[in-house]
Amino acid sequence: MTVQKIAITIDEVLLKRIDRWINENRFPNRSRAIQEAVREKIERMDTNRLARELAKLDPVFEQKLADEDLGDLQEWSEY
């Protein structure tokens, strides 16, 4: 994985909390702590987006699709 160096501005109170994690050996350094926090947030946002999209589905229609008779599966060509 290629990494890029960036500069960020962060609230002093938040930075003190990050430094506390480092002092507690929860993270080796600030960069790793911030990387993990950003990764977690992105994953959570992606999961929430998927949940919103799934909520748009019509369960009755989806069940009908699932129950459709696909005919004789022997007739289907292999991929």
mmCIF file of the N, C-alpha and C atoms, coordinates in Angstrom:
data_MODEL
# 
_entry.id   MODEL 
# 
loop_
_atom_site.group_PDB 
_atom_site.id 
_atom_site.type_symbol 
_atom_site.label_atom_id 
_atom_site.label_alt_id 
_atom_site.label_comp_id 
_atom_site.label_asym_id 
_atom_site.label_entity_id 
_atom_site.label_seq_id 
_atom_site.pdbx_PDB_ins_code 
_atom_site.Cartn_x 
_atom_site.Cartn_y 
_atom_site.Cartn_z 
_atom_site.occupancy 
_atom_site.B_iso_or_equiv 
_atom_site.pdbx_formal_charge 
_atom_site.auth_seq_id 
_atom_site.auth_comp_id 
_atom_site.auth_asym_id 
_atom_site.auth_atom_id 
_atom_site.pdbx_PDB_model_num 
ATOM 1   N N  . MET A 1 1  ? 0.845   -1.173  0.000   1.00 0.00 ? 1  MET A N  1 
ATOM 2   C CA . MET A 1 1  ? 0.000   0.000   0.000   1.00 0.00 ? 1  MET A CA 1 
ATOM 3   C C  . MET A 1 1  ? 0.892   1.238   0.000   1.00 0.00 ? 1  MET A C  1 
ATOM 4   N N  . THR A 1 2  ? 0.646   2.117   -0.927  1.00 0.00 ? 2  THR A N  1 
ATOM 5   C CA . THR A 1 2  ? 1.369   3.377   -0.983  1.00 0.00 ? 2  THR A CA 1 
ATOM 6   C C  . THR A 1 2  ? 0.733   4.363   -0.010  1.00 0.00 ? 2  THR A C  1 
ATOM 7   N N  . VAL A 1 3  ? 1.552   5.090   0.686   1.00 0.00 ? 3  VAL A N  1 
ATOM 8   C CA . VAL A 1 3  ? 1.035   6.098   1.616   1.00 0.00 ? 3  VAL A CA 1 
ATOM 9   C C  . VAL A 1 3  ? 1.485   7.472   1.154   1.00 0.00 ? 3  VAL A C  1 
ATOM 10  N N  . GLN A 1 4  ? 0.682   8.454   1.489   1.00 0.00 ? 4  GLN A N  1 
ATOM 11  C CA . GLN A 1 4  ? 0.968   9.842   1.151   1.00 0.00 ? 4  GLN A CA 1 
ATOM 12  C C  . GLN A 1 4  ? 1.056   10.642  2.446   1.00 0.00 ? 4  GLN A C  1 
ATOM 13  N N  . LYS A 1 5  ? 1.939   11.578  2.470   1.00 0.00 ? 5  LYS A N  1 
ATOM 14  C CA . LYS A 1 5  ? 2.065   12.459  3.613   1.00 0.00 ? 5  LYS A CA 1 
ATOM 15  C C  . LYS A 1 5  ? 1.164   13.670  3.375   1.00 0.00 ? 5  LYS A C  1 
ATOM 16  N N  . ILE A 1 6  ? 0.367   14.023  4.390   1.00 0.00 ? 6  ILE A N  1 
ATOM 17  C CA . ILE A 1 6  ? -0.513  15.185  4.296   1.00 0.00 ? 6  ILE A CA 1 
ATOM 18  C C  . ILE A 1 6  ? -0.368  16.019  5.566   1.00 0.00 ? 6  ILE A C  1 
ATOM 19  N N  . ALA A 1 7  ? -0.824  17.225  5.511   1.00 0.00 ? 7  ALA A N  1 
ATOM 20  C CA . ALA A 1 7  ? -0.855  18.086  6.692   1.00 0.00 ? 7  ALA A CA 1 
ATOM 21  C C  . ALA A 1 7  ? -2.317  18.329  7.042   1.00 0.00 ? 7  ALA A C  1 
ATOM 22  N N  . ILE A 1 8  ? -2.636  18.231  8.319   1.00 0.00 ? 8  ILE A N  1 
ATOM 23  C CA . ILE A 1 8  ? -4.009  18.496  8.755   1.00 0.00 ? 8  ILE A CA 1 
ATOM 24  C C  . ILE A 1 8  ? -3.986  19.468  9.926   1.00 0.00 ? 8  ILE A C  1 
ATOM 25  N N  . THR A 1 9  ? -5.096  20.114  10.133  1.00 0.00 ? 9  THR A N  1 
ATOM 26  C CA . THR A 1 9  ? -5.294  20.970  11.296  1.00 0.00 ? 9  THR A CA 1 
ATOM 27  C C  . THR A 1 9  ? -6.261  20.237  12.201  1.00 0.00 ? 9  THR A C  1 
ATOM 28  N N  . ILE A 1 10 ? -5.913  20.125  13.470  1.00 0.00 ? 10 ILE A N  1 
ATOM 29  C CA . ILE A 1 10 ? -6.744  19.342  14.385  1.00 0.00 ? 10 ILE A CA 1 
ATOM 30  C C  . ILE A 1 10 ? -6.893  20.085  15.708  1.00 0.00 ? 10 ILE A C  1 
ATOM 31  N N  . ASP A 1 11 ? -8.059  19.969  16.277  1.00 0.00 ? 11 ASP A N  1 
ATOM 32  C CA . ASP A 1 11 ? -8.385  20.612  17.548  1.00 0.00 ? 11 ASP A CA 1 
ATOM 33  C C  . ASP A 1 11 ? -7.429  20.111  18.643  1.00 0.00 ? 11 ASP A C  1 
ATOM 34  N N  . GLU A 1 12 ? -6.982  21.015  19.493  1.00 0.00 ? 12 GLU A N  1 
ATOM 35  C CA . GLU A 1 12 ? -6.010  20.681  20.534  1.00 0.00 ? 12 GLU A CA 1 
ATOM 36  C C  . GLU A 1 12 ? -6.535  19.615  21.495  1.00 0.00 ? 12 GLU A C  1 
ATOM 37  N N  . VAL A 1 13 ? -7.801  19.694  21.843  1.00 0.00 ? 13 VAL A N  1 
ATOM 38  C CA . VAL A 1 13 ? -8.397  18.710  22.760  1.00 0.00 ? 13 VAL A CA 1 
ATOM 39  C C  . VAL A 1 13 ? -8.379  17.319  22.128  1.00 0.00 ? 13 VAL A C  1 
ATOM 40  N N  . LEU A 1 14 ? -8.712  17.260  20.857  1.00 0.00 ? 14 LEU A N  1 
ATOM 41  C CA . LEU A 1 14 ? -8.694  15.991  20.144  1.00 0.00 ? 14 LEU A CA 1 
ATOM 42  C C  . LEU A 1 14 ? -7.268  15.437  20.049  1.00 0.00 ? 14 LEU A C  1 
ATOM 43  N N  . LEU A 1 15 ? -6.327  16.304  19.791  1.00 0.00 ? 15 LEU A N  1 
ATOM 44  C CA . LEU A 1 15 ? -4.932  15.877  19.704  1.00 0.00 ? 15 LEU A CA 1 
ATOM 45  C C  . LEU A 1 15 ? -4.433  15.326  21.038  1.00 0.00 ? 15 LEU A C  1 
ATOM 46  N N  . LYS A 1 16 ? -4.856  15.930  22.128  1.00 0.00 ? 16 LYS A N  1 
ATOM 47  C CA . LYS A 1 16 ? -4.470  15.423  23.452  1.00 0.00 ? 16 LYS A CA 1 
ATOM 48  C C  . LYS A 1 16 ? -5.038  14.016  23.675  1.00 0.00 ? 16 LYS A C  1 
ATOM 49  N N  . ARG A 1 17 ? -6.246  13.783  23.202  1.00 0.00 ? 17 ARG A N  1 
ATOM 50  C CA . ARG A 1 17 ? -6.830  12.442  23.341  1.00 0.00 ? 17 ARG A CA 1 
ATOM 51  C C  . ARG A 1 17 ? -6.051  11.426  22.515  1.00 0.00 ? 17 ARG A C  1 
ATOM 52  N N  . ILE A 1 18 ? -5.635  11.820  21.314  1.00 0.00 ? 18 ILE A N  1 
ATOM 53  C CA . ILE A 1 18 ? -4.820  10.943  20.462  1.00 0.00 ? 18 ILE A CA 1 
ATOM 54  C C  . ILE A 1 18 ? -3.486  10.653  21.148  1.00 0.00 ? 18 ILE A C  1 
ATOM 55  N N  . ASP A 1 19 ? -2.870  11.678  21.693  1.00 0.00 ? 19 ASP A N  1 
ATOM 56  C CA . ASP A 1 19 ? -1.592  11.493  22.389  1.00 0.00 ? 19 ASP A CA 1 
ATOM 57  C C  . ASP A 1 19 ? -1.748  10.566  23.601  1.00 0.00 ? 19 ASP A C  1 
ATOM 58  N N  . ARG A 1 20 ? -2.882  10.636  24.261  1.00 0.00 ? 20 ARG A N  1 
ATOM 59  C CA . ARG A 1 20 ? -3.134  9.739   25.386  1.00 0.00 ? 20 ARG A CA 1 
ATOM 60  C C  . ARG A 1 20 ? -3.165  8.285   24.911  1.00 0.00 ? 20 ARG A C  1 
ATOM 61  N N  . TRP A 1 21 ? -3.797  8.036   23.754  1.00 0.00 ? 21 TRP A N  1 
ATOM 62  C CA . TRP A 1 21 ? -3.812  6.673   23.184  1.00 0.00 ? 21 TRP A CA 1 
ATOM 63  C C  . TRP A 1 21 ? -2.397  6.186   22.908  1.00 0.00 ? 21 TRP A C  1 
ATOM 64  N N  . ILE A 1 22 ? -1.562  7.088   22.420  1.00 0.00 ? 22 ILE A N  1 
ATOM 65  C CA . ILE A 1 22 ? -0.176  6.723   22.126  1.00 0.00 ? 22 ILE A CA 1 
ATOM 66  C C  . ILE A 1 22 ? 0.557   6.399   23.425  1.00 0.00 ? 22 ILE A C  1 
ATOM 67  N N  . ASN A 1 23 ? 0.358   7.223   24.453  1.00 0.00 ? 23 ASN A N  1 
ATOM 68  C CA . ASN A 1 23 ? 0.992   6.970   25.760  1.00 0.00 ? 23 ASN A CA 1 
ATOM 69  C C  . ASN A 1 23 ? 0.504   5.667   26.382  1.00 0.00 ? 23 ASN A C  1 
ATOM 70  N N  . GLU A 1 24 ? -0.725  5.266   26.055  1.00 0.00 ? 24 GLU A N  1 
ATOM 71  C CA . GLU A 1 24 ? -1.279  3.998   26.559  1.00 0.00 ? 24 GLU A CA 1 
ATOM 72  C C  . GLU A 1 24 ? -0.895  2.821   25.656  1.00 0.00 ? 24 GLU A C  1 
ATOM 73  N N  . ASN A 1 25 ? -0.050  3.100   24.662  1.00 0.00 ? 25 ASN A N  1 
ATOM 74  C CA . ASN A 1 25 ? 0.407   2.080   23.703  1.00 0.00 ? 25 ASN A CA 1 
ATOM 75  C C  . ASN A 1 25 ? -0.730  1.460   22.894  1.00 0.00 ? 25 ASN A C  1 
ATOM 76  N N  . ARG A 1 26 ? -1.790  2.212   22.693  1.00 0.00 ? 26 ARG A N  1 
ATOM 77  C CA . ARG A 1 26 ? -2.881  1.731   21.841  1.00 0.00 ? 26 ARG A CA 1 
ATOM 78  C C  . ARG A 1 26 ? -2.521  1.914   20.373  1.00 0.00 ? 26 ARG A C  1 
ATOM 79  N N  . PHE A 1 27 ? -1.674  2.895   20.091  1.00 0.00 ? 27 PHE A N  1 
ATOM 80  C CA . PHE A 1 27 ? -1.171  3.169   18.745  1.00 0.00 ? 27 PHE A CA 1 
ATOM 81  C C  . PHE A 1 27 ? 0.303   3.531   18.849  1.00 0.00 ? 27 PHE A C  1 
ATOM 82  N N  . PRO A 1 28 ? 1.074   3.209   17.806  1.00 0.00 ? 28 PRO A N  1 
ATOM 83  C CA . PRO A 1 28 ? 2.509   3.526   17.868  1.00 0.00 ? 28 PRO A CA 1 
ATOM 84  C C  . PRO A 1 28 ? 2.811   5.011   17.658  1.00 0.00 ? 28 PRO A C  1 
ATOM 85  N N  . ASN A 1 29 ? 1.912   5.711   16.958  1.00 0.00 ? 29 ASN A N  1 
ATOM 86  C CA . ASN A 1 29 ? 2.164   7.128   16.674  1.00 0.00 ? 29 ASN A CA 1 
ATOM 87  C C  . ASN A 1 29 ? 0.865   7.815   16.257  1.00 0.00 ? 29 ASN A C  1 
ATOM 88  N N  . ARG A 1 30 ? 0.928   9.127   16.115  1.00 0.00 ? 30 ARG A N  1 
ATOM 89  C CA . ARG A 1 30 ? -0.252  9.907   15.735  1.00 0.00 ? 30 ARG A CA 1 
ATOM 90  C C  . ARG A 1 30 ? -0.779  9.497   14.365  1.00 0.00 ? 30 ARG A C  1 
ATOM 91  N N  . SER A 1 31 ? 0.123   9.291   13.428  1.00 0.00 ? 31 SER A N  1 
ATOM 92  C CA . SER A 1 31 ? -0.307  8.943   12.070  1.00 0.00 ? 31 SER A CA 1 
ATOM 93  C C  . SER A 1 31 ? -1.164  7.687   12.063  1.00 0.00 ? 31 SER A C  1 
ATOM 94  N N  . ARG A 1 32 ? -0.705  6.658   12.780  1.00 0.00 ? 32 ARG A N  1 
ATOM 95  C CA . ARG A 1 32 ? -1.450  5.401   12.802  1.00 0.00 ? 32 ARG A CA 1 
ATOM 96  C C  . ARG A 1 32 ? -2.814  5.588   13.471  1.00 0.00 ? 32 ARG A C  1 
ATOM 97  N N  . ALA A 1 33 ? -2.851  6.358   14.537  1.00 0.00 ? 33 ALA A N  1 
ATOM 98  C CA . ALA A 1 33 ? -4.118  6.603   15.234  1.00 0.00 ? 33 ALA A CA 1 
ATOM 99  C C  . ALA A 1 33 ? -5.114  7.310   14.317  1.00 0.00 ? 33 ALA A C  1 
ATOM 100 N N  . ILE A 1 34 ? -4.642  8.319   13.611  1.00 0.00 ? 34 ILE A N  1 
ATOM 101 C CA . ILE A 1 34 ? -5.520  9.085   12.720  1.00 0.00 ? 34 ILE A CA 1 
ATOM 102 C C  . ILE A 1 34 ? -5.927  8.231   11.520  1.00 0.00 ? 34 ILE A C  1 
ATOM 103 N N  . GLN A 1 35 ? -4.999  7.436   10.970  1.00 0.00 ? 35 GLN A N  1 
ATOM 104 C CA . GLN A 1 35 ? -5.346  6.534   9.863   1.00 0.00 ? 35 GLN A CA 1 
ATOM 105 C C  . GLN A 1 35 ? -6.477  5.593   10.265  1.00 0.00 ? 35 GLN A C  1 
ATOM 106 N N  . GLU A 1 36 ? -6.343  4.983   11.437  1.00 0.00 ? 36 GLU A N  1 
ATOM 107 C CA . GLU A 1 36 ? -7.368  4.040   11.894  1.00 0.00 ? 36 GLU A CA 1 
ATOM 108 C C  . GLU A 1 36 ? -8.712  4.734   12.102  1.00 0.00 ? 36 GLU A C  1 
ATOM 109 N N  . ALA A 1 37 ? -8.678  5.938   12.657  1.00 0.00 ? 37 ALA A N  1 
ATOM 110 C CA . ALA A 1 37 ? -9.918  6.675   12.882  1.00 0.00 ? 37 ALA A CA 1 
ATOM 111 C C  . ALA A 1 37 ? -10.604 7.013   11.559  1.00 0.00 ? 37 ALA A C  1 
ATOM 112 N N  . VAL A 1 38 ? -9.825  7.457   10.589  1.00 0.00 ? 38 VAL A N  1 
ATOM 113 C CA . VAL A 1 38 ? -10.395 7.800   9.281   1.00 0.00 ? 38 VAL A CA 1 
ATOM 114 C C  . VAL A 1 38 ? -10.924 6.544   8.599   1.00 0.00 ? 38 VAL A C  1 
ATOM 115 N N  . ARG A 1 39 ? -10.166 5.449   8.640   1.00 0.00 ? 39 ARG A N  1 
ATOM 116 C CA . ARG A 1 39 ? -10.600 4.185   8.025   1.00 0.00 ? 39 ARG A CA 1 
ATOM 117 C C  . ARG A 1 39 ? -11.932 3.721   8.635   1.00 0.00 ? 39 ARG A C  1 
ATOM 118 N N  . GLU A 1 40 ? -12.005 3.764   9.972   1.00 0.00 ? 40 GLU A N  1 
ATOM 119 C CA . GLU A 1 40 ? -13.228 3.359   10.656  1.00 0.00 ? 40 GLU A CA 1 
ATOM 120 C C  . GLU A 1 40 ? -14.417 4.209   10.231  1.00 0.00 ? 40 GLU A C  1 
ATOM 121 N N  . LYS A 1 41 ? -14.215 5.500   10.149  1.00 0.00 ? 41 LYS A N  1 
ATOM 122 C CA . LYS A 1 41 ? -15.295 6.420   9.767   1.00 0.00 ? 41 LYS A CA 1 
ATOM 123 C C  . LYS A 1 41 ? -15.761 6.141   8.341   1.00 0.00 ? 41 LYS A C  1 
ATOM 124 N N  . ILE A 1 42 ? -14.827 5.932   7.432   1.00 0.00 ? 42 ILE A N  1 
ATOM 125 C CA . ILE A 1 42 ? -15.181 5.655   6.038   1.00 0.00 ? 42 ILE A CA 1 
ATOM 126 C C  . ILE A 1 42 ? -15.955 4.343   5.943   1.00 0.00 ? 42 ILE A C  1 
ATOM 127 N N  . GLU A 1 43 ? -15.498 3.312   6.648   1.00 0.00 ? 43 GLU A N  1 
ATOM 128 C CA . GLU A 1 43 ? -16.206 2.026   6.629   1.00 0.00 ? 43 GLU A CA 1 
ATOM 129 C C  . GLU A 1 43 ? -17.612 2.168   7.192   1.00 0.00 ? 43 GLU A C  1 
ATOM 130 N N  . ARG A 1 44 ? -17.755 2.937   8.260   1.00 0.00 ? 44 ARG A N  1 
ATOM 131 C CA . ARG A 1 44 ? -19.076 3.145   8.860   1.00 0.00 ? 44 ARG A CA 1 
ATOM 132 C C  . ARG A 1 44 ? -20.000 3.884   7.891   1.00 0.00 ? 44 ARG A C  1 
ATOM 133 N N  . MET A 1 45 ? -19.465 4.884   7.205   1.00 0.00 ? 45 MET A N  1 
ATOM 134 C CA . MET A 1 45 ? -20.275 5.632   6.242   1.00 0.00 ? 45 MET A CA 1 
ATOM 135 C C  . MET A 1 45 ? -20.681 4.738   5.067   1.00 0.00 ? 45 MET A C  1 
ATOM 136 N N  . ASP A 1 46 ? -19.761 3.895   4.598   1.00 0.00 ? 46 ASP A N  1 
ATOM 137 C CA . ASP A 1 46 ? -20.089 2.963   3.516   1.00 0.00 ? 46 ASP A CA 1 
ATOM 138 C C  . ASP A 1 46 ? -21.173 1.985   3.948   1.00 0.00 ? 46 ASP A C  1 
ATOM 139 N N  . THR A 1 47 ? -21.076 1.483   5.165   1.00 0.00 ? 47 THR A N  1 
ATOM 140 C CA . THR A 1 47 ? -22.076 0.546   5.685   1.00 0.00 ? 47 THR A CA 1 
ATOM 141 C C  . THR A 1 47 ? -23.433 1.223   5.790   1.00 0.00 ? 47 THR A C  1 
ATOM 142 N N  . ASN A 1 48 ? -23.451 2.458   6.276   1.00 0.00 ? 48 ASN A N  1 
ATOM 143 C CA . ASN A 1 48 ? -24.715 3.193   6.386   1.00 0.00 ? 48 ASN A CA 1 
ATOM 144 C C  . ASN A 1 48 ? -25.323 3.429   5.012   1.00 0.00 ? 48 ASN A C  1 
ATOM 145 N N  . ARG A 1 49 ? -24.493 3.711   4.033   1.00 0.00 ? 49 ARG A N  1 
ATOM 146 C CA . ARG A 1 49 ? -24.990 3.924   2.668   1.00 0.00 ? 49 ARG A CA 1 
ATOM 147 C C  . ARG A 1 49 ? -25.619 2.651   2.126   1.00 0.00 ? 49 ARG A C  1 
ATOM 148 N N  . LEU A 1 50 ? -24.972 1.522   2.348   1.00 0.00 ? 50 LEU A N  1 
ATOM 149 C CA . LEU A 1 50 ? -25.519 0.246   1.906   1.00 0.00 ? 50 LEU A CA 1 
ATOM 150 C C  . LEU A 1 50 ? -26.857 -0.023  2.584   1.00 0.00 ? 50 LEU A C  1 
ATOM 151 N N  . ALA A 1 51 ? -26.948 0.251   3.864   1.00 0.00 ? 51 ALA A N  1 
ATOM 152 C CA . ALA A 1 51 ? -28.199 0.049   4.595   1.00 0.00 ? 51 ALA A CA 1 
ATOM 153 C C  . ALA A 1 51 ? -29.309 0.937   4.030   1.00 0.00 ? 51 ALA A C  1 
ATOM 154 N N  . ARG A 1 52 ? -28.980 2.177   3.693   1.00 0.00 ? 52 ARG A N  1 
ATOM 155 C CA . ARG A 1 52 ? -29.994 3.071   3.110   1.00 0.00 ? 52 ARG A CA 1 
ATOM 156 C C  . ARG A 1 52 ? -30.463 2.549   1.758   1.00 0.00 ? 52 ARG A C  1 
ATOM 157 N N  . GLU A 1 53 ? -29.536 2.060   0.944   1.00 0.00 ? 53 GLU A N  1 
ATOM 158 C CA . GLU A 1 53 ? -29.910 1.525   -0.371  1.00 0.00 ? 53 GLU A CA 1 
ATOM 159 C C  . GLU A 1 53 ? -30.753 0.263   -0.222  1.00 0.00 ? 53 GLU A C  1 
ATOM 160 N N  . LEU A 1 54 ? -30.403 -0.594  0.715   1.00 0.00 ? 54 LEU A N  1 
ATOM 161 C CA . LEU A 1 54 ? -31.190 -1.810  0.933   1.00 0.00 ? 54 LEU A CA 1 
ATOM 162 C C  . LEU A 1 54 ? -32.595 -1.491  1.428   1.00 0.00 ? 54 LEU A C  1 
ATOM 163 N N  . ALA A 1 55 ? -32.713 -0.427  2.209   1.00 0.00 ? 55 ALA A N  1 
ATOM 164 C CA . ALA A 1 55 ? -34.025 -0.029  2.724   1.00 0.00 ? 55 ALA A CA 1 
ATOM 165 C C  . ALA A 1 55 ? -34.959 0.415   1.599   1.00 0.00 ? 55 ALA A C  1 
ATOM 166 N N  . LYS A 1 56 ? -34.396 0.808   0.471   1.00 0.00 ? 56 LYS A N  1 
ATOM 167 C CA . LYS A 1 56 ? -35.215 1.246   -0.664  1.00 0.00 ? 56 LYS A CA 1 
ATOM 168 C C  . LYS A 1 56 ? -35.853 0.073   -1.412  1.00 0.00 ? 56 LYS A C  1 
ATOM 169 N N  . LEU A 1 57 ? -35.341 -1.129  -1.190  1.00 0.00 ? 57 LEU A N  1 
ATOM 170 C CA . LEU A 1 57 ? -35.852 -2.291  -1.917  1.00 0.00 ? 57 LEU A CA 1 
ATOM 171 C C  . LEU A 1 57 ? -37.252 -2.657  -1.435  1.00 0.00 ? 57 LEU A C  1 
ATOM 172 N N  . ASP A 1 58 ? -38.066 -3.146  -2.348  1.00 0.00 ? 58 ASP A N  1 
ATOM 173 C CA . ASP A 1 58 ? -39.410 -3.615  -2.031  1.00 0.00 ? 58 ASP A CA 1 
ATOM 174 C C  . ASP A 1 58 ? -39.312 -5.104  -1.707  1.00 0.00 ? 58 ASP A C  1 
ATOM 175 N N  . PRO A 1 59 ? -39.534 -5.493  -0.436  1.00 0.00 ? 59 PRO A N  1 
ATOM 176 C CA . PRO A 1 59 ? -39.356 -6.889  -0.055  1.00 0.00 ? 59 PRO A CA 1 
ATOM 177 C C  . PRO A 1 59 ? -40.288 -7.849  -0.805  1.00 0.00 ? 59 PRO A C  1 
ATOM 178 N N  . VAL A 1 60 ? -41.502 -7.403  -1.115  1.00 0.00 ? 60 VAL A N  1 
ATOM 179 C CA . VAL A 1 60 ? -42.439 -8.269  -1.837  1.00 0.00 ? 60 VAL A CA 1 
ATOM 180 C C  . VAL A 1 60 ? -41.914 -8.534  -3.246  1.00 0.00 ? 60 VAL A C  1 
ATOM 181 N N  . PHE A 1 61 ? -41.482 -7.487  -3.931  1.00 0.00 ? 61 PHE A N  1 
ATOM 182 C CA . PHE A 1 61 ? -40.947 -7.636  -5.275  1.00 0.00 ? 61 PHE A CA 1 
ATOM 183 C C  . PHE A 1 61 ? -39.684 -8.502  -5.256  1.00 0.00 ? 61 PHE A C  1 
ATOM 184 N N  . GLU A 1 62 ? -38.794 -8.257  -4.313  1.00 0.00 ? 62 GLU A N  1 
ATOM 185 C CA . GLU A 1 62 ? -37.557 -9.032  -4.222  1.00 0.00 ? 62 GLU A CA 1 
ATOM 186 C C  . GLU A 1 62 ? -37.850 -10.504 -3.960  1.00 0.00 ? 62 GLU A C  1 
ATOM 187 N N  . GLN A 1 63 ? -38.867 -10.788 -3.136  1.00 0.00 ? 63 GLN A N  1 
ATOM 188 C CA . GLN A 1 63 ? -39.226 -12.180 -2.866  1.00 0.00 ? 63 GLN A CA 1 
ATOM 189 C C  . GLN A 1 63 ? -39.769 -12.837 -4.125  1.00 0.00 ? 63 GLN A C  1 
ATOM 190 N N  . LYS A 1 64 ? -40.566 -12.104 -4.900  1.00 0.00 ? 64 LYS A N  1 
ATOM 191 C CA . LYS A 1 64 ? -41.072 -12.652 -6.162  1.00 0.00 ? 64 LYS A CA 1 
ATOM 192 C C  . LYS A 1 64 ? -39.922 -12.991 -7.102  1.00 0.00 ? 64 LYS A C  1 
ATOM 193 N N  . LEU A 1 65 ? -38.947 -12.124 -7.180  1.00 0.00 ? 65 LEU A N  1 
ATOM 194 C CA . LEU A 1 65 ? -37.778 -12.404 -8.014  1.00 0.00 ? 65 LEU A CA 1 
ATOM 195 C C  . LEU A 1 65 ? -37.060 -13.660 -7.533  1.00 0.00 ? 65 LEU A C  1 
ATOM 196 N N  . ALA A 1 66 ? -36.917 -13.791 -6.222  1.00 0.00 ? 66 ALA A N  1 
ATOM 197 C CA . ALA A 1 66 ? -36.218 -14.945 -5.662  1.00 0.00 ? 66 ALA A CA 1 
ATOM 198 C C  . ALA A 1 66 ? -36.984 -16.233 -5.911  1.00 0.00 ? 66 ALA A C  1 
ATOM 199 N N  . ASP A 1 67 ? -38.302 -16.131 -5.962  1.00 0.00 ? 67 ASP A N  1 
ATOM 200 C CA . ASP A 1 67 ? -39.133 -17.320 -6.135  1.00 0.00 ? 67 ASP A CA 1 
ATOM 201 C C  . ASP A 1 67 ? -39.399 -17.667 -7.595  1.00 0.00 ? 67 ASP A C  1 
ATOM 202 N N  . GLU A 1 68 ? -38.943 -16.826 -8.517  1.00 0.00 ? 68 GLU A N  1 
ATOM 203 C CA . GLU A 1 68 ? -39.193 -17.085 -9.930  1.00 0.00 ? 68 GLU A CA 1 
ATOM 204 C C  . GLU A 1 68 ? -38.664 -18.453 -10.333 1.00 0.00 ? 68 GLU A C  1 
ATOM 205 N N  . ASP A 1 69 ? -39.439 -19.101 -11.188 1.00 0.00 ? 69 ASP A N  1 
ATOM 206 C CA . ASP A 1 69 ? -39.018 -20.394 -11.712 1.00 0.00 ? 69 ASP A CA 1 
ATOM 207 C C  . ASP A 1 69 ? -37.989 -20.149 -12.800 1.00 0.00 ? 69 ASP A C  1 
ATOM 208 N N  . LEU A 1 70 ? -36.802 -20.663 -12.595 1.00 0.00 ? 70 LEU A N  1 
ATOM 209 C CA . LEU A 1 70 ? -35.737 -20.467 -13.563 1.00 0.00 ? 70 LEU A CA 1 
ATOM 210 C C  . LEU A 1 70 ? -35.732 -21.559 -14.633 1.00 0.00 ? 70 LEU A C  1 
ATOM 211 N N  . GLY A 1 71 ? -36.720 -22.440 -14.576 1.00 0.00 ? 71 GLY A N  1 
ATOM 212 C CA . GLY A 1 71 ? -36.778 -23.507 -15.569 1.00 0.00 ? 71 GLY A CA 1 
ATOM 213 C C  . GLY A 1 71 ? -35.765 -24.585 -15.252 1.00 0.00 ? 71 GLY A C  1 
ATOM 214 N N  . ASP A 1 72 ? -35.500 -25.375 -16.231 1.00 0.00 ? 72 ASP A N  1 
ATOM 215 C CA . ASP A 1 72 ? -34.554 -26.471 -16.076 1.00 0.00 ? 72 ASP A CA 1 
ATOM 216 C C  . ASP A 1 72 ? -33.131 -25.908 -16.098 1.00 0.00 ? 72 ASP A C  1 
ATOM 217 N N  . LEU A 1 73 ? -32.468 -25.973 -14.968 1.00 0.00 ? 73 LEU A N  1 
ATOM 218 C CA . LEU A 1 73 ? -31.132 -25.412 -14.871 1.00 0.00 ? 73 LEU A CA 1 
ATOM 219 C C  . LEU A 1 73 ? -30.123 -26.173 -15.727 1.00 0.00 ? 73 LEU A C  1 
ATOM 220 N N  . GLN A 1 74 ? -30.485 -27.391 -16.148 1.00 0.00 ? 74 GLN A N  1 
ATOM 221 C CA . GLN A 1 74 ? -29.594 -28.161 -17.012 1.00 0.00 ? 74 GLN A CA 1 
ATOM 222 C C  . GLN A 1 74 ? -29.454 -27.492 -18.371 1.00 0.00 ? 74 GLN A C  1 
ATOM 223 N N  . GLU A 1 75 ? -30.468 -26.709 -18.764 1.00 0.00 ? 75 GLU A N  1 
ATOM 224 C CA . GLU A 1 75 ? -30.450 -26.059 -20.073 1.00 0.00 ? 75 GLU A CA 1 
ATOM 225 C C  . GLU A 1 75 ? -29.551 -24.816 -20.093 1.00 0.00 ? 75 GLU A C  1 
ATOM 226 N N  . TRP A 1 76 ? -29.169 -24.327 -18.959 1.00 0.00 ? 76 TRP A N  1 
ATOM 227 C CA . TRP A 1 76 ? -28.348 -23.128 -18.885 1.00 0.00 ? 76 TRP A CA 1 
ATOM 228 C C  . TRP A 1 76 ? -26.920 -23.453 -19.284 1.00 0.00 ? 76 TRP A C  1 
ATOM 229 N N  . SER A 1 77 ? -26.337 -22.588 -20.068 1.00 0.00 ? 77 SER A N  1 
ATOM 230 C CA . SER A 1 77 ? -24.952 -22.810 -20.467 1.00 0.00 ? 77 SER A CA 1 
ATOM 231 C C  . SER A 1 77 ? -24.021 -22.434 -19.332 1.00 0.00 ? 77 SER A C  1 
ATOM 232 N N  . GLU A 1 78 ? -22.866 -23.084 -19.278 1.00 0.00 ? 78 GLU A N  1 
ATOM 233 C CA . GLU A 1 78 ? -21.883 -22.774 -18.254 1.00 0.00 ? 78 GLU A CA 1 
ATOM 234 C C  . GLU A 1 78 ? -21.103 -21.534 -18.641 1.00 0.00 ? 78 GLU A C  1 
ATOM 235 N N  . TYR A 1 79 ? -20.654 -20.812 -17.646 1.00 0.00 ? 79 TYR A N  1 
ATOM 236 C CA . TYR A 1 79 ? -19.877 -19.606 -17.903 1.00 0.00 ? 79 TYR A CA 1 
ATOM 237 C C  . TYR A 1 79 ? -18.438 -19.875 -17.581 1.00 0.00 ? 79 TYR A C  1 
# 
